[in-house]
Amino acid sequence: MDHKRVFEDALQLPANVRAALAAELISTLDEESDVNAEALWADEIRKRVDEIKSGAVRTIPWAEARRRILVAAGRDPNS
């Protein structure tokens, strides 16, 4: 089967199903896991929460973050 056809078919799925499919596909690429990854992510999350609480960084609503991401990727944020 042609991967472009599979991709086009997948785009017809609802967003939540596409996200689950993407996660499953990505998990098939993880041949080796970093035993320290969970601890490192916990440290990173703690650091980011502390930055928010201290006012060192400012949060923005998801809609604005999504718009910025799409614009940076050269995609129409209104579609």
mmCIF file of the N, C-alpha and C atoms, coordinates in Angstrom:
data_MODEL
# 
_entry.id   MODEL 
# 
loop_
_atom_site.group_PDB 
_atom_site.id 
_atom_site.type_symbol 
_atom_site.label_atom_id 
_atom_site.label_alt_id 
_atom_site.label_comp_id 
_atom_site.label_asym_id 
_atom_site.label_entity_id 
_atom_site.label_seq_id 
_atom_site.pdbx_PDB_ins_code 
_atom_site.Cartn_x 
_atom_site.Cartn_y 
_atom_site.Cartn_z 
_atom_site.occupancy 
_atom_site.B_iso_or_equiv 
_atom_site.pdbx_formal_charge 
_atom_site.auth_seq_id 
_atom_site.auth_comp_id 
_atom_site.auth_asym_id 
_atom_site.auth_atom_id 
_atom_site.pdbx_PDB_model_num 
ATOM 1   N N  . MET A 1 1  ? 0.841   -1.174 0.000  1.00 0.00 ? 1  MET A N  1 
ATOM 2   C CA . MET A 1 1  ? 0.000   0.000  0.000  1.00 0.00 ? 1  MET A CA 1 
ATOM 3   C C  . MET A 1 1  ? 0.893   1.245  0.000  1.00 0.00 ? 1  MET A C  1 
ATOM 4   N N  . ASP A 1 2  ? 0.505   2.234  -0.734 1.00 0.00 ? 2  ASP A N  1 
ATOM 5   C CA . ASP A 1 2  ? 1.242   3.485  -0.852 1.00 0.00 ? 2  ASP A CA 1 
ATOM 6   C C  . ASP A 1 2  ? 1.098   4.320  0.421  1.00 0.00 ? 2  ASP A C  1 
ATOM 7   N N  . HIS A 1 3  ? 2.238   4.764  0.984  1.00 0.00 ? 3  HIS A N  1 
ATOM 8   C CA . HIS A 1 3  ? 2.189   5.517  2.243  1.00 0.00 ? 3  HIS A CA 1 
ATOM 9   C C  . HIS A 1 3  ? 1.442   6.838  2.088  1.00 0.00 ? 3  HIS A C  1 
ATOM 10  N N  . LYS A 1 4  ? 1.478   7.434  0.904  1.00 0.00 ? 4  LYS A N  1 
ATOM 11  C CA . LYS A 1 4  ? 0.744   8.703  0.701  1.00 0.00 ? 4  LYS A CA 1 
ATOM 12  C C  . LYS A 1 4  ? -0.760  8.461  0.773  1.00 0.00 ? 4  LYS A C  1 
ATOM 13  N N  . ARG A 1 5  ? -1.202  7.333  0.253  1.00 0.00 ? 5  ARG A N  1 
ATOM 14  C CA . ARG A 1 5  ? -2.627  6.997  0.304  1.00 0.00 ? 5  ARG A CA 1 
ATOM 15  C C  . ARG A 1 5  ? -3.052  6.745  1.752  1.00 0.00 ? 5  ARG A C  1 
ATOM 16  N N  . VAL A 1 6  ? -2.222  6.042  2.491  1.00 0.00 ? 6  VAL A N  1 
ATOM 17  C CA . VAL A 1 6  ? -2.506  5.779  3.914  1.00 0.00 ? 6  VAL A CA 1 
ATOM 18  C C  . VAL A 1 6  ? -2.610  7.109  4.663  1.00 0.00 ? 6  VAL A C  1 
ATOM 19  N N  . PHE A 1 7  ? -1.668  8.022  4.375  1.00 0.00 ? 7  PHE A N  1 
ATOM 20  C CA . PHE A 1 7  ? -1.680  9.331  5.023  1.00 0.00 ? 7  PHE A CA 1 
ATOM 21  C C  . PHE A 1 7  ? -2.967  10.088 4.696  1.00 0.00 ? 7  PHE A C  1 
ATOM 22  N N  . GLU A 1 8  ? -3.336  10.117 3.410  1.00 0.00 ? 8  GLU A N  1 
ATOM 23  C CA . GLU A 1 8  ? -4.560  10.821 2.994  1.00 0.00 ? 8  GLU A CA 1 
ATOM 24  C C  . GLU A 1 8  ? -5.789  10.208 3.665  1.00 0.00 ? 8  GLU A C  1 
ATOM 25  N N  . ASP A 1 9  ? -5.819  8.879  3.749  1.00 0.00 ? 9  ASP A N  1 
ATOM 26  C CA . ASP A 1 9  ? -6.943  8.221  4.428  1.00 0.00 ? 9  ASP A CA 1 
ATOM 27  C C  . ASP A 1 9  ? -6.968  8.585  5.912  1.00 0.00 ? 9  ASP A C  1 
ATOM 28  N N  . ALA A 1 10 ? -5.792  8.619  6.531  1.00 0.00 ? 10 ALA A N  1 
ATOM 29  C CA . ALA A 1 10 ? -5.712  8.944  7.960  1.00 0.00 ? 10 ALA A CA 1 
ATOM 30  C C  . ALA A 1 10 ? -6.199  10.363 8.232  1.00 0.00 ? 10 ALA A C  1 
ATOM 31  N N  . LEU A 1 11 ? -5.964  11.269 7.305  1.00 0.00 ? 11 LEU A N  1 
ATOM 32  C CA . LEU A 1 11 ? -6.419  12.654 7.490  1.00 0.00 ? 11 LEU A CA 1 
ATOM 33  C C  . LEU A 1 11 ? -7.932  12.773 7.564  1.00 0.00 ? 11 LEU A C  1 
ATOM 34  N N  . GLN A 1 12 ? -8.628  11.762 7.090  1.00 0.00 ? 12 GLN A N  1 
ATOM 35  C CA . GLN A 1 12 ? -10.092 11.782 7.132  1.00 0.00 ? 12 GLN A CA 1 
ATOM 36  C C  . GLN A 1 12 ? -10.639 11.369 8.498  1.00 0.00 ? 12 GLN A C  1 
ATOM 37  N N  . LEU A 1 13 ? -9.776  10.841 9.349  1.00 0.00 ? 13 LEU A N  1 
ATOM 38  C CA . LEU A 1 13 ? -10.198 10.416 10.685 1.00 0.00 ? 13 LEU A CA 1 
ATOM 39  C C  . LEU A 1 13 ? -10.397 11.623 11.596 1.00 0.00 ? 13 LEU A C  1 
ATOM 40  N N  . PRO A 1 14 ? -11.228 11.484 12.634 1.00 0.00 ? 14 PRO A N  1 
ATOM 41  C CA . PRO A 1 14 ? -11.380 12.568 13.616 1.00 0.00 ? 14 PRO A CA 1 
ATOM 42  C C  . PRO A 1 14 ? -10.033 12.857 14.298 1.00 0.00 ? 14 PRO A C  1 
ATOM 43  N N  . ALA A 1 15 ? -9.862  14.068 14.769 1.00 0.00 ? 15 ALA A N  1 
ATOM 44  C CA . ALA A 1 15 ? -8.596  14.513 15.363 1.00 0.00 ? 15 ALA A CA 1 
ATOM 45  C C  . ALA A 1 15 ? -8.140  13.603 16.503 1.00 0.00 ? 15 ALA A C  1 
ATOM 46  N N  . ASN A 1 16 ? -9.054  13.195 17.370 1.00 0.00 ? 16 ASN A N  1 
ATOM 47  C CA . ASN A 1 16 ? -8.643  12.362 18.504 1.00 0.00 ? 16 ASN A CA 1 
ATOM 48  C C  . ASN A 1 16 ? -8.159  10.990 18.042 1.00 0.00 ? 16 ASN A C  1 
ATOM 49  N N  . VAL A 1 17 ? -8.727  10.465 16.981 1.00 0.00 ? 17 VAL A N  1 
ATOM 50  C CA . VAL A 1 17 ? -8.296  9.175  16.445 1.00 0.00 ? 17 VAL A CA 1 
ATOM 51  C C  . VAL A 1 17 ? -6.946  9.329  15.756 1.00 0.00 ? 17 VAL A C  1 
ATOM 52  N N  . ARG A 1 18 ? -6.762  10.442 15.026 1.00 0.00 ? 18 ARG A N  1 
ATOM 53  C CA . ARG A 1 18 ? -5.460  10.710 14.394 1.00 0.00 ? 18 ARG A CA 1 
ATOM 54  C C  . ARG A 1 18 ? -4.369  10.824 15.447 1.00 0.00 ? 18 ARG A C  1 
ATOM 55  N N  . ALA A 1 19 ? -4.665  11.494 16.558 1.00 0.00 ? 19 ALA A N  1 
ATOM 56  C CA . ALA A 1 19 ? -3.678  11.652 17.632 1.00 0.00 ? 19 ALA A CA 1 
ATOM 57  C C  . ALA A 1 19 ? -3.307  10.299 18.230 1.00 0.00 ? 19 ALA A C  1 
ATOM 58  N N  . ALA A 1 20 ? -4.299  9.458  18.457 1.00 0.00 ? 20 ALA A N  1 
ATOM 59  C CA . ALA A 1 20 ? -4.028  8.125  19.011 1.00 0.00 ? 20 ALA A CA 1 
ATOM 60  C C  . ALA A 1 20 ? -3.214  7.299  18.025 1.00 0.00 ? 20 ALA A C  1 
ATOM 61  N N  . LEU A 1 21 ? -3.546  7.387  16.739 1.00 0.00 ? 21 LEU A N  1 
ATOM 62  C CA . LEU A 1 21 ? -2.801  6.660  15.716 1.00 0.00 ? 21 LEU A CA 1 
ATOM 63  C C  . LEU A 1 21 ? -1.355  7.148  15.653 1.00 0.00 ? 21 LEU A C  1 
ATOM 64  N N  . ALA A 1 22 ? -1.172  8.463  15.710 1.00 0.00 ? 22 ALA A N  1 
ATOM 65  C CA . ALA A 1 22 ? 0.183   9.019  15.688 1.00 0.00 ? 22 ALA A CA 1 
ATOM 66  C C  . ALA A 1 22 ? 0.994   8.521  16.883 1.00 0.00 ? 22 ALA A C  1 
ATOM 67  N N  . ALA A 1 23 ? 0.382   8.497  18.051 1.00 0.00 ? 23 ALA A N  1 
ATOM 68  C CA . ALA A 1 23 ? 1.082   8.017  19.249 1.00 0.00 ? 23 ALA A CA 1 
ATOM 69  C C  . ALA A 1 23 ? 1.469   6.548  19.099 1.00 0.00 ? 23 ALA A C  1 
ATOM 70  N N  . GLU A 1 24 ? 0.577   5.758  18.540 1.00 0.00 ? 24 GLU A N  1 
ATOM 71  C CA . GLU A 1 24 ? 0.885   4.340  18.339 1.00 0.00 ? 24 GLU A CA 1 
ATOM 72  C C  . GLU A 1 24 ? 2.021   4.165  17.338 1.00 0.00 ? 24 GLU A C  1 
ATOM 73  N N  . LEU A 1 25 ? 2.003   4.944  16.258 1.00 0.00 ? 25 LEU A N  1 
ATOM 74  C CA . LEU A 1 25 ? 3.076   4.866  15.263 1.00 0.00 ? 25 LEU A CA 1 
ATOM 75  C C  . LEU A 1 25 ? 4.413   5.273  15.861 1.00 0.00 ? 25 LEU A C  1 
ATOM 76  N N  . ILE A 1 26 ? 4.407   6.353  16.629 1.00 0.00 ? 26 ILE A N  1 
ATOM 77  C CA . ILE A 1 26 ? 5.644   6.823  17.256 1.00 0.00 ? 26 ILE A CA 1 
ATOM 78  C C  . ILE A 1 26 ? 6.188   5.775  18.221 1.00 0.00 ? 26 ILE A C  1 
ATOM 79  N N  . SER A 1 27 ? 5.295   5.121  18.937 1.00 0.00 ? 27 SER A N  1 
ATOM 80  C CA . SER A 1 27 ? 5.757   4.122  19.908 1.00 0.00 ? 27 SER A CA 1 
ATOM 81  C C  . SER A 1 27 ? 6.466   2.956  19.221 1.00 0.00 ? 27 SER A C  1 
ATOM 82  N N  . THR A 1 28 ? 6.156   2.705  17.957 1.00 0.00 ? 28 THR A N  1 
ATOM 83  C CA . THR A 1 28 ? 6.830   1.618  17.247 1.00 0.00 ? 28 THR A CA 1 
ATOM 84  C C  . THR A 1 28 ? 8.261   1.993  16.882 1.00 0.00 ? 28 THR A C  1 
ATOM 85  N N  . LEU A 1 29 ? 8.610   3.270  16.975 1.00 0.00 ? 29 LEU A N  1 
ATOM 86  C CA . LEU A 1 29 ? 9.954   3.727  16.644 1.00 0.00 ? 29 LEU A CA 1 
ATOM 87  C C  . LEU A 1 29 ? 10.887  3.684  17.843 1.00 0.00 ? 29 LEU A C  1 
ATOM 88  N N  . ASP A 1 30 ? 10.323  3.595  19.024 1.00 0.00 ? 30 ASP A N  1 
ATOM 89  C CA . ASP A 1 30 ? 11.117  3.598  20.250 1.00 0.00 ? 30 ASP A CA 1 
ATOM 90  C C  . ASP A 1 30 ? 11.686  2.211  20.509 1.00 0.00 ? 30 ASP A C  1 
ATOM 91  N N  . GLU A 1 31 ? 12.862  1.957  19.952 1.00 0.00 ? 31 GLU A N  1 
ATOM 92  C CA . GLU A 1 31 ? 13.478  0.650  20.165 1.00 0.00 ? 31 GLU A CA 1 
ATOM 93  C C  . GLU A 1 31 ? 14.204  0.595  21.498 1.00 0.00 ? 31 GLU A C  1 
ATOM 94  N N  . GLU A 1 32 ? 14.812  1.695  21.900 1.00 0.00 ? 32 GLU A N  1 
ATOM 95  C CA . GLU A 1 32 ? 15.494  1.757  23.184 1.00 0.00 ? 32 GLU A CA 1 
ATOM 96  C C  . GLU A 1 32 ? 14.896  2.909  23.983 1.00 0.00 ? 32 GLU A C  1 
ATOM 97  N N  . SER A 1 33 ? 14.600  2.660  25.238 1.00 0.00 ? 33 SER A N  1 
ATOM 98  C CA . SER A 1 33 ? 14.080  3.735  26.062 1.00 0.00 ? 33 SER A CA 1 
ATOM 99  C C  . SER A 1 33 ? 15.166  4.193  27.029 1.00 0.00 ? 33 SER A C  1 
ATOM 100 N N  . ASP A 1 34 ? 15.160  5.461  27.301 1.00 0.00 ? 34 ASP A N  1 
ATOM 101 C CA . ASP A 1 34 ? 16.114  6.050  28.233 1.00 0.00 ? 34 ASP A CA 1 
ATOM 102 C C  . ASP A 1 34 ? 15.597  5.816  29.645 1.00 0.00 ? 34 ASP A C  1 
ATOM 103 N N  . VAL A 1 35 ? 16.343  5.075  30.423 1.00 0.00 ? 35 VAL A N  1 
ATOM 104 C CA . VAL A 1 35 ? 15.898  4.757  31.780 1.00 0.00 ? 35 VAL A CA 1 
ATOM 105 C C  . VAL A 1 35 ? 15.768  6.008  32.649 1.00 0.00 ? 35 VAL A C  1 
ATOM 106 N N  . ASN A 1 36 ? 16.454  7.070  32.290 1.00 0.00 ? 36 ASN A N  1 
ATOM 107 C CA . ASN A 1 36 ? 16.399  8.312  33.065 1.00 0.00 ? 36 ASN A CA 1 
ATOM 108 C C  . ASN A 1 36 ? 15.354  9.293  32.539 1.00 0.00 ? 36 ASN A C  1 
ATOM 109 N N  . ALA A 1 37 ? 14.689  8.949  31.448 1.00 0.00 ? 37 ALA A N  1 
ATOM 110 C CA . ALA A 1 37 ? 13.778  9.890  30.795 1.00 0.00 ? 37 ALA A CA 1 
ATOM 111 C C  . ALA A 1 37 ? 12.672  10.374 31.732 1.00 0.00 ? 37 ALA A C  1 
ATOM 112 N N  . GLU A 1 38 ? 12.052  9.464  32.462 1.00 0.00 ? 38 GLU A N  1 
ATOM 113 C CA . GLU A 1 38 ? 10.954  9.865  33.335 1.00 0.00 ? 38 GLU A CA 1 
ATOM 114 C C  . GLU A 1 38 ? 11.420  10.854 34.401 1.00 0.00 ? 38 GLU A C  1 
ATOM 115 N N  . ALA A 1 39 ? 12.567  10.607 34.998 1.00 0.00 ? 39 ALA A N  1 
ATOM 116 C CA . ALA A 1 39 ? 13.100  11.513 36.020 1.00 0.00 ? 39 ALA A CA 1 
ATOM 117 C C  . ALA A 1 39 ? 13.459  12.857 35.407 1.00 0.00 ? 39 ALA A C  1 
ATOM 118 N N  . LEU A 1 40 ? 14.037  12.829 34.210 1.00 0.00 ? 40 LEU A N  1 
ATOM 119 C CA . LEU A 1 40 ? 14.391  14.081 33.535 1.00 0.00 ? 40 LEU A CA 1 
ATOM 120 C C  . LEU A 1 40 ? 13.158  14.898 33.197 1.00 0.00 ? 40 LEU A C  1 
ATOM 121 N N  . TRP A 1 41 ? 12.089  14.225 32.711 1.00 0.00 ? 41 TRP A N  1 
ATOM 122 C CA . TRP A 1 41 ? 10.852  14.945 32.413 1.00 0.00 ? 41 TRP A CA 1 
ATOM 123 C C  . TRP A 1 41 ? 10.240  15.514 33.692 1.00 0.00 ? 41 TRP A C  1 
ATOM 124 N N  . ALA A 1 42 ? 10.279  14.774 34.779 1.00 0.00 ? 42 ALA A N  1 
ATOM 125 C CA . ALA A 1 42 ? 9.742   15.272 36.049 1.00 0.00 ? 42 ALA A CA 1 
ATOM 126 C C  . ALA A 1 42 ? 10.494  16.523 36.485 1.00 0.00 ? 42 ALA A C  1 
ATOM 127 N N  . ASP A 1 43 ? 11.822  16.519 36.338 1.00 0.00 ? 43 ASP A N  1 
ATOM 128 C CA . ASP A 1 43 ? 12.627  17.699 36.682 1.00 0.00 ? 43 ASP A CA 1 
ATOM 129 C C  . ASP A 1 43 ? 12.262  18.885 35.786 1.00 0.00 ? 43 ASP A C  1 
ATOM 130 N N  . GLU A 1 44 ? 12.083  18.614 34.497 1.00 0.00 ? 44 GLU A N  1 
ATOM 131 C CA . GLU A 1 44 ? 11.734  19.688 33.556 1.00 0.00 ? 44 GLU A CA 1 
ATOM 132 C C  . GLU A 1 44 ? 10.369  20.274 33.880 1.00 0.00 ? 44 GLU A C  1 
ATOM 133 N N  . ILE A 1 45 ? 9.412   19.419 34.182 1.00 0.00 ? 45 ILE A N  1 
ATOM 134 C CA . ILE A 1 45 ? 8.066   19.888 34.533 1.00 0.00 ? 45 ILE A CA 1 
ATOM 135 C C  . ILE A 1 45 ? 8.116   20.729 35.802 1.00 0.00 ? 45 ILE A C  1 
ATOM 136 N N  . ARG A 1 46 ? 8.847   20.245 36.804 1.00 0.00 ? 46 ARG A N  1 
ATOM 137 C CA . ARG A 1 46 ? 8.985   20.995 38.060 1.00 0.00 ? 46 ARG A CA 1 
ATOM 138 C C  . ARG A 1 46 ? 9.593   22.375 37.798 1.00 0.00 ? 46 ARG A C  1 
ATOM 139 N N  . LYS A 1 47 ? 10.631  22.416 36.960 1.00 0.00 ? 47 LYS A N  1 
ATOM 140 C CA . LYS A 1 47 ? 11.295  23.687 36.620 1.00 0.00 ? 47 LYS A CA 1 
ATOM 141 C C  . LYS A 1 47 ? 10.313  24.640 35.939 1.00 0.00 ? 47 LYS A C  1 
ATOM 142 N N  . ARG A 1 48 ? 9.528   24.122 35.002 1.00 0.00 ? 48 ARG A N  1 
ATOM 143 C CA . ARG A 1 48 ? 8.579   24.981 34.279 1.00 0.00 ? 48 ARG A CA 1 
ATOM 144 C C  . ARG A 1 48 ? 7.466   25.486 35.185 1.00 0.00 ? 48 ARG A C  1 
ATOM 145 N N  . VAL A 1 49 ? 6.981   24.637 36.069 1.00 0.00 ? 49 VAL A N  1 
ATOM 146 C CA . VAL A 1 49 ? 5.947   25.065 37.027 1.00 0.00 ? 49 VAL A CA 1 
ATOM 147 C C  . VAL A 1 49 ? 6.502   26.157 37.930 1.00 0.00 ? 49 VAL A C  1 
ATOM 148 N N  . ASP A 1 50 ? 7.725   25.985 38.396 1.00 0.00 ? 50 ASP A N  1 
ATOM 149 C CA . ASP A 1 50 ? 8.356   27.011 39.236 1.00 0.00 ? 50 ASP A CA 1 
ATOM 150 C C  . ASP A 1 50 ? 8.491   28.335 38.485 1.00 0.00 ? 50 ASP A C  1 
ATOM 151 N N  . GLU A 1 51 ? 8.844   28.279 37.198 1.00 0.00 ? 51 GLU A N  1 
ATOM 152 C CA . GLU A 1 51 ? 8.969   29.499 36.391 1.00 0.00 ? 51 GLU A CA 1 
ATOM 153 C C  . GLU A 1 51 ? 7.626   30.210 36.251 1.00 0.00 ? 51 GLU A C  1 
ATOM 154 N N  . ILE A 1 52 ? 6.555   29.439 36.094 1.00 0.00 ? 52 ILE A N  1 
ATOM 155 C CA . ILE A 1 52 ? 5.225   30.032 35.993 1.00 0.00 ? 52 ILE A CA 1 
ATOM 156 C C  . ILE A 1 52 ? 4.830   30.668 37.324 1.00 0.00 ? 52 ILE A C  1 
ATOM 157 N N  . LYS A 1 53 ? 5.026   29.921 38.413 1.00 0.00 ? 53 LYS A N  1 
ATOM 158 C CA . LYS A 1 53 ? 4.645   30.434 39.736 1.00 0.00 ? 53 LYS A CA 1 
ATOM 159 C C  . LYS A 1 53 ? 5.425   31.687 40.112 1.00 0.00 ? 53 LYS A C  1 
ATOM 160 N N  . SER A 1 54 ? 6.690   31.758 39.720 1.00 0.00 ? 54 SER A N  1 
ATOM 161 C CA . SER A 1 54 ? 7.512   32.914 40.071 1.00 0.00 ? 54 SER A CA 1 
ATOM 162 C C  . SER A 1 54 ? 7.254   34.115 39.167 1.00 0.00 ? 54 SER A C  1 
ATOM 163 N N  . GLY A 1 55 ? 6.540   33.891 38.066 1.00 0.00 ? 55 GLY A N  1 
ATOM 164 C CA . GLY A 1 55 ? 6.281   34.981 37.125 1.00 0.00 ? 55 GLY A CA 1 
ATOM 165 C C  . GLY A 1 55 ? 7.395   35.168 36.106 1.00 0.00 ? 55 GLY A C  1 
ATOM 166 N N  . ALA A 1 56 ? 8.369   34.275 36.098 1.00 0.00 ? 56 ALA A N  1 
ATOM 167 C CA . ALA A 1 56 ? 9.485   34.382 35.151 1.00 0.00 ? 56 ALA A CA 1 
ATOM 168 C C  . ALA A 1 56 ? 9.023   34.157 33.709 1.00 0.00 ? 56 ALA A C  1 
ATOM 169 N N  . VAL A 1 57 ? 7.957   33.385 33.541 1.00 0.00 ? 57 VAL A N  1 
ATOM 170 C CA . VAL A 1 57 ? 7.382   33.168 32.214 1.00 0.00 ? 57 VAL A CA 1 
ATOM 171 C C  . VAL A 1 57 ? 5.898   33.429 32.270 1.00 0.00 ? 57 VAL A C  1 
ATOM 172 N N  . ARG A 1 58 ? 5.339   33.747 31.127 1.00 0.00 ? 58 ARG A N  1 
ATOM 173 C CA . ARG A 1 58 ? 3.911   34.057 31.025 1.00 0.00 ? 58 ARG A CA 1 
ATOM 174 C C  . ARG A 1 58 ? 3.252   32.994 30.156 1.00 0.00 ? 58 ARG A C  1 
ATOM 175 N N  . THR A 1 59 ? 2.134   32.472 30.613 1.00 0.00 ? 59 THR A N  1 
ATOM 176 C CA . THR A 1 59 ? 1.408   31.482 29.821 1.00 0.00 ? 59 THR A CA 1 
ATOM 177 C C  . THR A 1 59 ? 0.500   32.192 28.820 1.00 0.00 ? 59 THR A C  1 
ATOM 178 N N  . ILE A 1 60 ? 0.135   31.456 27.773 1.00 0.00 ? 60 ILE A N  1 
ATOM 179 C CA . ILE A 1 60 ? -0.825  31.971 26.796 1.00 0.00 ? 60 ILE A CA 1 
ATOM 180 C C  . ILE A 1 60 ? -1.874  30.896 26.569 1.00 0.00 ? 60 ILE A C  1 
ATOM 181 N N  . PRO A 1 61 ? -3.063  31.282 26.144 1.00 0.00 ? 61 PRO A N  1 
ATOM 182 C CA . PRO A 1 61 ? -4.113  30.287 25.882 1.00 0.00 ? 61 PRO A CA 1 
ATOM 183 C C  . PRO A 1 61 ? -3.708  29.355 24.730 1.00 0.00 ? 61 PRO A C  1 
ATOM 184 N N  . TRP A 1 62 ? -4.230  28.117 24.757 1.00 0.00 ? 62 TRP A N  1 
ATOM 185 C CA . TRP A 1 62 ? -3.918  27.134 23.729 1.00 0.00 ? 62 TRP A CA 1 
ATOM 186 C C  . TRP A 1 62 ? -4.244  27.672 22.332 1.00 0.00 ? 62 TRP A C  1 
ATOM 187 N N  . ALA A 1 63 ? -5.340  28.374 22.159 1.00 0.00 ? 63 ALA A N  1 
ATOM 188 C CA . ALA A 1 63 ? -5.709  28.876 20.832 1.00 0.00 ? 63 ALA A CA 1 
ATOM 189 C C  . ALA A 1 63 ? -4.612  29.774 20.272 1.00 0.00 ? 63 ALA A C  1 
ATOM 190 N N  . GLU A 1 64 ? -4.016  30.615 21.105 1.00 0.00 ? 64 GLU A N  1 
ATOM 191 C CA . GLU A 1 64 ? -2.938  31.499 20.651 1.00 0.00 ? 64 GLU A CA 1 
ATOM 192 C C  . GLU A 1 64 ? -1.669  30.705 20.373 1.00 0.00 ? 64 GLU A C  1 
ATOM 193 N N  . ALA A 1 65 ? -1.357  29.744 21.231 1.00 0.00 ? 65 ALA A N  1 
ATOM 194 C CA . ALA A 1 65 ? -0.178  28.902 21.006 1.00 0.00 ? 65 ALA A CA 1 
ATOM 195 C C  . ALA A 1 65 ? -0.327  28.136 19.704 1.00 0.00 ? 65 ALA A C  1 
ATOM 196 N N  . ARG A 1 66 ? -1.501  27.573 19.461 1.00 0.00 ? 66 ARG A N  1 
ATOM 197 C CA . ARG A 1 66 ? -1.760  26.831 18.225 1.00 0.00 ? 66 ARG A CA 1 
ATOM 198 C C  . ARG A 1 66 ? -1.614  27.738 17.016 1.00 0.00 ? 66 ARG A C  1 
ATOM 199 N N  . ARG A 1 67 ? -2.162  28.942 17.091 1.00 0.00 ? 67 ARG A N  1 
ATOM 200 C CA . ARG A 1 67 ? -2.064  29.887 15.979 1.00 0.00 ? 67 ARG A CA 1 
ATOM 201 C C  . ARG A 1 67 ? -0.604  30.176 15.661 1.00 0.00 ? 67 ARG A C  1 
ATOM 202 N N  . ARG A 1 68 ? 0.204   30.437 16.695 1.00 0.00 ? 68 ARG A N  1 
ATOM 203 C CA . ARG A 1 68 ? 1.626   30.735 16.491 1.00 0.00 ? 68 ARG A CA 1 
ATOM 204 C C  . ARG A 1 68 ? 2.369   29.552 15.870 1.00 0.00 ? 68 ARG A C  1 
ATOM 205 N N  . ILE A 1 69 ? 2.044   28.350 16.339 1.00 0.00 ? 69 ILE A N  1 
ATOM 206 C CA . ILE A 1 69 ? 2.690   27.146 15.807 1.00 0.00 ? 69 ILE A CA 1 
ATOM 207 C C  . ILE A 1 69 ? 2.363   26.993 14.325 1.00 0.00 ? 69 ILE A C  1 
ATOM 208 N N  . LEU A 1 70 ? 1.093   27.147 13.976 1.00 0.00 ? 70 LEU A N  1 
ATOM 209 C CA . LEU A 1 70 ? 0.689   26.994 12.579 1.00 0.00 ? 70 LEU A CA 1 
ATOM 210 C C  . LEU A 1 70 ? 1.324   28.046 11.694 1.00 0.00 ? 70 LEU A C  1 
ATOM 211 N N  . VAL A 1 71 ? 1.367   29.287 12.160 1.00 0.00 ? 71 VAL A N  1 
ATOM 212 C CA . VAL A 1 71 ? 1.996   30.365 11.380 1.00 0.00 ? 71 VAL A CA 1 
ATOM 213 C C  . VAL A 1 71 ? 3.485   30.052 11.190 1.00 0.00 ? 71 VAL A C  1 
ATOM 214 N N  . ALA A 1 72 ? 4.165   29.620 12.236 1.00 0.00 ? 72 ALA A N  1 
ATOM 215 C CA . ALA A 1 72 ? 5.589   29.291 12.136 1.00 0.00 ? 72 ALA A CA 1 
ATOM 216 C C  . ALA A 1 72 ? 5.825   28.133 11.164 1.00 0.00 ? 72 ALA A C  1 
ATOM 217 N N  . ALA A 1 73 ? 4.832   27.235 11.050 1.00 0.00 ? 73 ALA A N  1 
ATOM 218 C CA . ALA A 1 73 ? 4.966   26.088 10.159 1.00 0.00 ? 73 ALA A CA 1 
ATOM 219 C C  . ALA A 1 73 ? 4.504   26.437 8.744  1.00 0.00 ? 73 ALA A C  1 
ATOM 220 N N  . GLY A 1 74 ? 4.079   27.688 8.549  1.00 0.00 ? 74 GLY A N  1 
ATOM 221 C CA . GLY A 1 74 ? 3.642   28.106 7.224  1.00 0.00 ? 74 GLY A CA 1 
ATOM 222 C C  . GLY A 1 74 ? 2.261   27.621 6.859  1.00 0.00 ? 74 GLY A C  1 
ATOM 223 N N  . ARG A 1 75 ? 1.434   27.307 7.871  1.00 0.00 ? 75 ARG A N  1 
ATOM 224 C CA . ARG A 1 75 ? 0.083   26.828 7.624  1.00 0.00 ? 75 ARG A CA 1 
ATOM 225 C C  . ARG A 1 75 ? -0.928  27.888 8.021  1.00 0.00 ? 75 ARG A C  1 
ATOM 226 N N  . ASP A 1 76 ? -2.098  27.791 7.451  1.00 0.00 ? 76 ASP A N  1 
ATOM 227 C CA . ASP A 1 76 ? -3.184  28.731 7.730  1.00 0.00 ? 76 ASP A CA 1 
ATOM 228 C C  . ASP A 1 76 ? -3.776  28.427 9.102  1.00 0.00 ? 76 ASP A C  1 
ATOM 229 N N  . PRO A 1 77 ? -3.668  29.359 10.045 1.00 0.00 ? 77 PRO A N  1 
ATOM 230 C CA . PRO A 1 77 ? -4.193  29.102 11.393 1.00 0.00 ? 77 PRO A CA 1 
ATOM 231 C C  . PRO A 1 77 ? -5.714  29.090 11.452 1.00 0.00 ? 77 PRO A C  1 
ATOM 232 N N  . ASN A 1 78 ? -6.376  29.491 10.380 1.00 0.00 ? 78 ASN A N  1 
ATOM 233 C CA . ASN A 1 78 ? -7.840  29.558 10.374 1.00 0.00 ? 78 ASN A CA 1 
ATOM 234 C C  . ASN A 1 78 ? -8.496  28.341 9.741  1.00 0.00 ? 78 ASN A C  1 
ATOM 235 N N  . SER A 1 79 ? -7.693  27.337 9.395  1.00 0.00 ? 79 SER A N  1 
ATOM 236 C CA . SER A 1 79 ? -8.319  26.162 8.760  1.00 0.00 ? 79 SER A CA 1 
ATOM 237 C C  . SER A 1 79 ? -8.498  25.037 9.744  1.00 0.00 ? 79 SER A C  1 
# 
